[in-house]
Amino acid sequence: MTQSLITPETRIKVSSVLNRDTTSFGKQHLIDGSEETCWNSEQGLPQNILLDFGSEAATVESIVFMFQGGFVGKKCIALGSLPESPNSYDIELGAFYPQDINSTQTFPLTSTTASETKVQRLKIIFEESTDFYGRITVYKMDILGHY
């Protein structure tokens, strides 16, 4: 059964935070449920979000983002790591290409690898941005799948 894989046990890391202002733009705003707060990266590419699912590996089915228009990761790669090698992101779960809009967008990971592999960690890499300086702004994120 598909459900949110983000629980209180899920640990999240991000590659950078704008002006190192974690209070205003930190990773906690990715999942706080408010459309008034956001994670905002520093300039420069690539940027990434790393999630560790904790005690139970999971099958990732889709990724949900709400970006700020003009600051969208326009080419994204989802990589996974196995429980026995959590620091090796060698499982390619899929690539997706968000539109430069402010609406919530859902990206199914339809590869056979994604549907058959339980991963301990998920790394989402933003290889390109619609922003000239490479900044990414995310108001909402969710990871859907099953355990």
Secondary structure as UniProt FT lines:
FT   STRAND          3..4
FT   TURN            8..9
FT   STRAND          11..14
FT   HELIX           18..20
FT   HELIX           22..25
FT   HELIX           27..30
FT   STRAND          39..40
FT   STRAND          47..52
FT   TURN            54..55
FT   STRAND          58..67
FT   TURN            69..70
FT   STRAND          73..81
FT   TURN            83..84
FT   TURN            86..87
FT   STRAND          91..96
FT   STRAND          104..108
FT   HELIX           112..116
FT   STRAND          121..129
FT   TURN            132..133
FT   STRAND          137..146
//
